């Protein structure tokens, strides 16, 4: 995937750039964002390492990293990724999504998921979009279920958390035959003023 820009009236997703480090640090310097993610951004160095690693993985074809921009302010307010694109089996994973806490319970998250899934199903013509969450992350699990994704199961001891404990991972997905209904459902959610927090 080359540079990508996905946009609607609320939010813009564009390919992450090296010049985004300071804005990502400003948006991500809140401990509560990183409770269930593999990294923590507490310094500009952390932000720089995050961006450089993301861009390296992108150059290797492992993922595609986006910054999330609030169209009202034109400021970076978070990030998200498409990972593990498999052309043979026509599937991809959507994840590593985060937002500044002031944007939790806003329309931003659903708009981001909508743009990404629309891109995956209608541009890339994939059959499956997978989303996963830490079993402990009830907020994310509820947010993923709320957009219409189906919970498929739990991978036990699937990962190791930052604190060294084993993590059970809850797997959700949307598949191509479901997309028209999920799309309509998400469009209804996006027309509401308040929604569940980011996943």
N, C-alpha and C positions, 0 to 999 in steps of 0.2 A: 504494500500500500504506500502510495506517495503521500505528499502533503494533502491533508483533508480539512475542509471546513464544512461543518454542519451547523445550520442556523435556522431559527424561527424568530418569532416576535419577542420571546422571553430570554433566550440564551444562545450563545455561540460556543461551539466546540471546535477547536482548531488544534492542529498538530503542535505538540510541545516544542519549544526552541530553547537554545542555551541562554538566550537573553531573558528568559522567564524566571531565572533563579530568584531574584529579589522579590518579585511579585508572588512567587510560590511560597517563599519564606514568610512574607507578610500575611498571606491567606492561611497558611498552614501552621502557624506558630501558636497552636492551642493543643494542650495535652489531650483533651477529651476526644479530639479527632482520631487519635492513633491507638486508642485502647485495644482494638481488635485487629489492627493491621501490623504488618511485619516490621515496619520502621516507625521512627518518631522524628518529627522535624522540630527541633528546639533551637537551632542556630542556622545562620546562613550557610555554614559548612554542610550541615545536614541537608539543607535544600539543594545545595550544589551537587552533593553526592547523589541525591535522589534523581535530579535531572540528568546528570551524566550517565548514571546507570540505566535510566529509562531510555535515553537516546542510544546507548550502546546496544541494549536489547532490541531496540527498534531497527538499528542498522543490521543486526543479525537475523532479523525477521521473526523474532520471538514475540513481539508485542507491538502495538501502536499506541502511543501515549498522547492524550489530549489535555489541554487546559480548558477549564470551564470559565466562561466570561459572562458576567451579568450585563445584558444589553443596556440596562438603564444607566449604569455607571461606566461601562467599558473597562471594568477591572476584573482581573483574574480572581476567582473566588473558590477554586478547587481544581480537581483533576479526576480523570478516569482513564481506563485502558481497555483496549481490545487485545486479547491474548490467545495464543494457541490456535491460530487459524489453520485449519486442515482442509485444503482444497479437495483432497481425495474423498473425504467423508462429508464435506460441505458443512462444517461446523466451526464455531468460534466460542470463546468465553468472554463475557463482559464482566469487568471487575476492577478492584483497587480504586473504587470511587470514594471521594471524600469532598466535603464542603466546609467552609468556614462556619462555625456554629451559628452565626447570625442568620444563615440561610437555611438552617434546619427548619422543618415544618413550613417550607415555602414551596411554590410550584417548580422550583429549579430542578429537583431530583427527577421528577416524573418527565419533565421536558427533556432532560438529558437522556434518560433511558429510551424515550420515544424516538429521539433523533438517531441514537445508536442502533436500535433495533430496526428502524425503518431503513437505515443504511445497510445493515446486514441482510435483511430479507429482500429489499427492493432494488438494491444496487449490486451487492455481492451475490445475491440469489442463493443464500445459504439455506440449509434445511433445519439448522438447530442453533440456538443461542443459549449458552449455559451461564448461570450466575450462581456463585457459592457464597456462603457466609459461615463464620464461626458459630457453632451451636449455641454458645453463650450470648451471642450478639442478637438479642431478641428484637431490638429496634430495627436492625437491618433485615432480619428474617421477615418481620411484619411488613416492612416496606417493599420487599421483593414480592411477597405474596399479594400485596395490595395492587400491584400493577398487573396482576393476572398470570404470573409465572406459576408453574406447577412444581410442587415439592416432590422430588423423586425418591429421596432417601438420604441416609447419613453415612458418610465415610468415617469409620471409627479410627481414632489415632492417625488421622490423615496427615497432620502437619505438627510441627513443634512451635509453640508460641514463644514470644520474646522472653517470657519468664521461665522457659524450659519445660513447661507442662505440655502434655500431648493435647492436640486439638481435634475434636470431632468436627467435620465439615458437612454442612447441610447443602445438598445439591438441588438447584431449581433449574428449570428450562422452559423455553418457549420454542415450539417447533412450527414449521412452515404452515401446516393446515390450521393451526391455532391463531396465526398472526392476524388475520382480518378481525377476529373477535377481540383479541387482546388490543389491537390498534384502536378499535372503536371505544373500548373500555378506557384506555389511557387518554384518549381525546376528551372523554367525559371528565376524567379526573383533572385534566389540565385546565378545564374551564371552571374548576372550583378554586376557592381562595386559599384553603388550608389543606395540607396533606401530611402524610407521615414523613419522618425524617429520612435523610439520605441512607442508602445501603452501601 
